[in-house]
Amino acid sequence: MNNRENLLRPDRLRTIEKPFAWIPFRLLKDGLFADLSDRAKLIYFFLCLAADSQGKSFYGATRILSYFQLSPEEIDLARAELLQKDLLAYNGRLYQVLSLPSPDRFTPEKTKLAPVRRSSEPELFKDILKRLAREIP
């Protein structure tokens, strides 16, 4: 059986494009995702997209703010949360998205996973980011 037969859109098979962007599945599986605030998820996803293959990104707060409807304080809070969760390193000008901490170093604070959105049409990632940006208080 051809694996492409099970695809909804075989003409749109996903490939990893250069320069490099990925989000580890273990983020969801280990409960890290459910434990993050929406603004931290938004900044984490953005940095995953903006980072090079080593996880480095030189995007500054001004540039990040230009993409989202967040205040500088919300960016600071998201950064602090990601640093505290050991998902990010930051030296004042350089971000590094880190490999995920080992499961024994992480204890989720939330026990309930976020509800899964069900739709007949798949939601585009850009639409998810827009929705998350609107939902942040």
C-alpha positions in Angstrom: 0.0 0.0 0.0 1.3 3.4 -0.9 1.6 5.8 2.1 0.5 8.7 -0.2 -2.9 7.1 -0.6 -3.8 8.0 3.0 -2.9 11.7 2.5 -5.7 14.2 2.2 -3.6 16.3 -0.2 -0.9 14.0 -1.8 0.0 16.9 -4.1 1.0 18.9 -1.1 3.2 16.5 0.8 5.2 18.4 3.4 8.9 18.7 3.1 11.5 20.4 5.3 12.5 23.6 3.6 15.6 25.6 4.0 16.9 27.4 5.9 15.5 25.2 8.7 12.3 25.1 10.8 10.8 22.5 13.0 8.9 22.0 16.2 9.6 18.8 18.1 6.6 16.5 18.6 7.7 15.7 22.2 6.6 19.2 23.1 3.0 18.0 22.7 3.6 14.4 23.9 5.3 15.3 27.1 2.8 17.9 28.1 5.2 20.9 27.7 2.8 22.5 25.2 -0.2 22.4 27.5 1.9 23.9 30.2 2.8 27.1 28.2 0.7 30.2 28.1 -0.6 31.2 24.7 1.9 34.1 24.4 4.8 31.7 25.2 3.5 29.2 22.5 3.3 32.0 20.0 6.9 33.3 20.7 8.3 29.7 20.8 6.7 28.9 17.4 7.9 32.1 15.9 11.5 31.5 17.2 11.4 27.9 15.9 10.5 29.3 12.5 13.1 32.2 12.6 16.0 30.2 14.0 18.8 28.6 12.1 19.7 24.9 12.3 21.4 25.5 15.6 18.3 27.2 17.0 19.9 30.7 16.9 17.8 33.8 16.1 18.9 37.4 16.2 15.3 38.7 15.9 15.0 41.5 18.4 11.9 42.5 20.4 11.1 45.3 17.9 11.0 42.9 15.0 9.0 40.3 16.9 6.5 43.0 18.0 6.1 43.9 14.3 4.6 40.5 13.6 2.2 40.3 16.6 -0.3 42.3 18.5 1.6 42.0 21.7 3.1 44.6 24.1 6.7 44.7 25.0 5.7 43.5 28.5 4.0 40.4 27.0 7.1 39.6 25.0 9.1 39.9 28.2 6.7 37.6 30.0 6.7 35.0 27.2 10.5 35.1 27.1 10.8 34.7 30.9 8.4 31.7 30.8 10.3 30.0 28.0 13.6 30.6 29.9 12.1 29.2 33.1 10.8 26.1 31.2 14.3 25.6 29.8 13.1 25.8 26.2 15.0 29.0 25.4 18.3 30.7 26.1 18.7 34.4 25.7 21.7 36.8 26.2 20.0 40.1 25.5 20.4 40.0 21.7 20.6 36.4 20.7 17.9 33.7 21.2 18.6 30.0 21.1 15.8 27.6 20.9 17.0 24.7 23.0 16.5 21.0 22.6 13.7 19.9 24.9 14.5 19.1 28.5 14.5 15.4 29.4 11.1 14.3 30.7 12.5 13.7 34.2 13.5 17.4 34.4 10.0 18.6 33.6 6.8 18.3 35.6 3.7 19.8 33.9 1.8 22.1 36.0 -1.4 21.6 34.0 -3.0 18.2 33.9 -5.6 18.9 31.2 -4.6 19.2 27.6 -6.0 22.0 25.5 -9.0 21.1 23.5 -8.4 20.0 19.9 -10.0 22.1 17.3 -12.1 20.0 14.9 -12.9 21.2 11.5 -13.7 19.9 8.1 -11.0 22.2 6.7 -7.4 22.0 8.1 -6.4 25.2 9.8 -3.4 26.9 8.3 -0.4 27.6 10.6 -0.6 31.3 9.9 -4.3 31.3 10.9 -3.4 29.5 14.1 -0.8 32.1 14.9 -3.2 34.9 14.2 -5.9 33.3 16.4 -3.4 32.8 19.2 -2.3 36.5 18.9 -6.0 37.6 19.2 -6.7 35.4 22.2 -3.8 36.7 24.3 -5.2 39.1 27.0 
